[in-house]
Amino acid sequence: MRNIVISGSASGIGQACREKFEAIGDRVIGIDIRDADIIADLATREGRQQAIDQALEKTDNAIDGLILSAGVSGMQHPGDFTVSLNYFGSVELFDGLRPAMEGRPNPCAIGLVSNSSQFDIDYEDPMVMALLEGDEDKCRQMILELDRGAGYRYAKHALARAIRRRAAEWGPLGVRINAIVPGMTQTPMVEALGDDPEVGPMLDLLPIPLGRRGTAQEMAGVIAFMLSQDAAYIHGMMMWVDGGTDAAIRPDRF
């Protein structure tokens, strides 16, 4: 039986992952602010350390899969909260829990990014650089000067790069790390965005060549594959699961 740690396990893609892995016989340790095995606020340093300590205790320092899906929309929350949760709430758990994955058979960590993280982002933007440098206090101050929703885009963009940067270090340790890049997925977060008078109409403008939104269960299915033996050679990858949106918007860039 594998030990699978999932953040954001109480709703959306995280909940679908919990149900998926429990159905195939894995032991799931969920992290969330409610209805989870570990109750922790990943938007705070104290909450992140609490989550790490309890996950190590509950798994006896043996983690086979790590799925970090906890996150919020930048349109519904302050920018400083968004970057703390969506970026630091993932990278600190990656680094804090990686040692417990070393030596396990085919261990893999997954971060959830977003296809919007690749739209109109300057790779050398000071905000991106501050995130990658790990200066949380500086990031929280800088983001308040930017537009509504910027925290989500910047955090997810930086998270994708943080995952890629860890691939060279983690590979020799025998631990895989990859990113899932969902597109428009029918989750409580997206439903709430659809009700926003400013954001809702914009969601319908995104092209989806397959003609529909994805489901949390479809995302969980891809993540289950990424943690399987069939994916044992996939490492440092960004896996787009967006119905073709990125290809429609950026057909010549990948």
C-alpha positions in Angstrom: 0.0 0.0 0.0 1.4 3.4 -1.0 1.3 6.5 1.1 -0.1 9.4 -1.0 -0.1 12.9 0.5 -2.5 15.4 -1.1 -2.9 19.1 -0.3 -6.2 20.7 -1.1 -7.9 17.3 -0.5 -11.3 18.6 0.6 -12.5 19.9 -2.7 -11.9 20.2 -6.5 -9.0 18.3 -8.1 -7.5 17.4 -4.7 -10.7 15.7 -3.6 -11.0 13.8 -6.9 -7.4 12.7 -6.4 -8.2 11.5 -2.9 -11.2 9.5 -4.2 -9.1 8.1 -7.1 -6.2 6.8 -5.0 -8.3 5.5 -2.2 -10.3 3.5 -4.8 -7.2 1.8 -6.0 -6.1 0.8 -2.5 -3.6 3.5 -1.6 -3.5 5.2 1.8 -4.2 8.9 1.4 -3.2 11.6 3.9 -5.1 14.8 3.0 -4.1 18.3 4.0 -6.6 21.2 3.9 -8.1 23.9 6.1 -11.1 21.6 6.8 -12.3 18.0 6.4 -8.8 16.6 6.1 -6.4 14.3 8.0 -4.1 17.3 8.6 -5.8 20.6 9.2 -3.3 23.3 8.2 -3.2 26.8 6.6 -0.6 26.5 3.9 -0.7 30.3 3.4 1.3 30.7 6.5 4.8 29.5 7.4 3.5 28.0 10.6 0.8 26.1 8.8 3.2 24.8 6.2 5.6 23.5 8.9 2.7 21.9 10.7 1.6 20.1 7.6 5.2 18.8 6.9 5.6 17.6 10.5 2.3 15.8 10.6 2.7 14.3 7.2 6.0 12.8 8.1 4.6 11.5 11.4 1.5 10.0 9.8 3.5 8.3 7.0 6.4 7.2 9.2 8.7 9.2 6.9 7.7 7.1 3.9 5.9 9.0 1.1 5.3 7.4 -2.3 3.2 10.2 -3.9 2.9 13.9 -3.2 0.1 15.9 -4.9 0.0 19.6 -4.2 -3.3 21.0 -5.4 -4.1 23.5 -2.7 -4.7 26.9 -4.2 -7.1 29.8 -4.7 -8.2 32.1 -7.4 -6.4 35.5 -7.4 -9.7 37.1 -8.4 -11.4 36.1 -5.1 -8.5 36.6 -2.6 -5.9 39.3 -1.9 -2.7 39.0 -3.9 -0.5 38.5 -0.9 -2.6 35.6 0.4 -2.7 34.1 -3.1 1.1 34.0 -3.6 1.7 32.7 -0.1 -0.7 29.8 -0.7 -0.3 29.0 -4.4 3.5 29.3 -4.5 5.1 29.0 -1.1 2.4 26.5 0.0 3.7 24.1 -2.6 7.4 24.7 -2.8 8.0 24.4 0.9 6.0 21.2 1.0 8.0 19.8 -1.9 11.3 20.5 -0.2 10.1 19.6 3.3 8.7 16.2 2.2 11.1 15.1 -0.5 13.5 13.4 2.0 10.6 11.0 2.9 10.3 10.1 -0.8 13.9 9.1 -1.2 14.3 5.3 -1.4 10.7 4.6 -2.1 9.8 2.6 -5.2 9.0 5.0 -8.0 8.2 8.1 -5.8 6.7 11.1 -7.6 5.6 14.6 -6.7 3.1 16.5 -8.7 2.3 20.3 -8.6 -0.8 21.8 -10.1 0.0 24.8 -12.3 -2.4 26.5 -14.8 -2.3 27.1 -18.5 -2.9 30.8 -17.7 0.6 30.8 -16.1 2.1 30.9 -19.6 0.1 33.8 -20.9 1.9 37.2 -21.2 4.5 36.6 -18.5 7.9 38.2 -18.7 10.4 35.5 -17.6 12.6 38.1 -16.0 9.8 40.0 -14.3 10.9 41.2 -10.9 7.9 39.6 -9.3 8.8 36.2 -10.8 12.4 36.6 -9.8 11.4 37.4 -6.2 9.2 34.3 -6.0 12.0 32.0 -7.4 14.4 33.5 -4.9 12.0 32.6 -2.1 11.6 36.0 -0.5 8.0 35.6 0.7 7.8 39.0 2.6 9.1 40.9 -0.5 6.6 39.0 -2.8 3.7 39.8 -0.5 4.5 43.5 -0.6 5.2 43.6 -4.4 2.0 41.9 -5.4 -0.2 44.5 -3.7 1.0 47.0 -6.3 -0.2 44.9 -9.2 -3.6 44.3 -10.8 -6.3 42.1 -9.5 -5.6 38.5 -10.3 -1.9 39.0 -10.8 -1.0 36.9 -7.7 -2.5 33.8 -9.3 -0.7 34.2 -12.7 2.7 35.0 -11.1 2.5 32.3 -8.5 1.5 29.5 -11.0 4.2 30.7 -13.5 6.9 30.6 -10.8 5.7 27.3 -9.5 6.1 25.7 -12.9 9.6 26.9 -13.1 10.4 25.9 -9.5 9.2 22.4 -10.4 11.4 22.3 -13.5 14.4 23.6 -11.6 14.1 20.8 -9.1 14.2 18.0 -11.7 18.0 18.0 -12.1 18.5 17.9 -8.3 15.8 15.3 -7.5 16.5 12.9 -10.3 19.8 11.5 -8.9 17.9 11.0 -5.6 15.5 8.8 -7.4 12.5 11.1 -6.9 10.4 12.3 -9.8 8.7 15.7 -9.9 6.3 16.9 -12.6 3.6 19.6 -13.1 0.0 19.1 -14.3 -1.2 22.1 -16.2 -5.0 22.1 -16.1 -7.1 24.2 -18.3 -10.7 25.2 -17.6 -11.8 22.6 -15.2 -15.3 22.3 -13.6 -14.4 22.8 -9.9 -15.9 24.9 -7.1 -13.3 27.6 -7.8 -14.1 27.9 -11.4 -17.8 27.9 -10.7 -17.3 30.8 -8.3 -15.3 32.6 -10.9 -18.2 32.1 -13.4 -20.5 34.0 -11.0 -18.1 37.0 -10.9 -19.7 39.7 -13.1 -16.2 40.8 -14.3 -14.5 37.5 -14.7 -17.4 35.2 -15.7 -17.8 36.5 -19.3 -14.0 36.3 -19.8 -13.9 32.6 -19.1 -16.1 31.9 -22.1 -13.7 33.6 -24.4 -10.9 31.1 -23.8 -10.8 28.7 -26.8 -11.2 25.0 -26.0 -10.8 22.9 -29.2 -12.4 19.9 -27.6 -15.5 22.0 -26.9 -16.0 21.5 -23.2 -14.5 22.0 -19.8 -12.5 19.3 -18.1 -13.6 17.5 -15.0 -11.7 17.1 -11.7 -11.9 13.3 -12.3 -10.1 13.6 -15.6 -7.3 15.6 -13.9 -7.1 12.9 -11.2 -6.9 10.2 -13.9 -3.9 11.9 -15.5 -2.2 12.4 -12.1 -2.8 8.7 -11.2 -1.0 7.8 -14.4 1.9 10.1 -13.6 2.3 8.3 -10.3 2.2 4.9 -11.9 5.0 2.6 -13.0 4.1 3.3 -16.7 5.2 6.9 -16.1 8.5 6.0 -14.4 10.6 7.8 -17.0 8.6 11.0 -17.0 10.5 13.7 -15.0 10.6 17.5 -15.0 7.6 17.6 -17.4 4.7 20.1 -17.7 1.7 18.0 -18.7 -1.0 20.1 -20.4 -4.5 18.8 -19.6 -6.5 21.6 -21.1 -8.6 20.4 -24.0 -6.2 22.0 -26.4 -6.4 25.6 -25.1 -2.7 26.2 -25.0 -2.2 24.8 -28.5 -4.9 27.0 -29.8 -3.4 30.2 -28.2 0.3 29.4 -28.7 0.5 26.9 -31.6 4.1 27.6 -32.3 5.4 27.9 -28.8 5.9 25.0 -26.4 
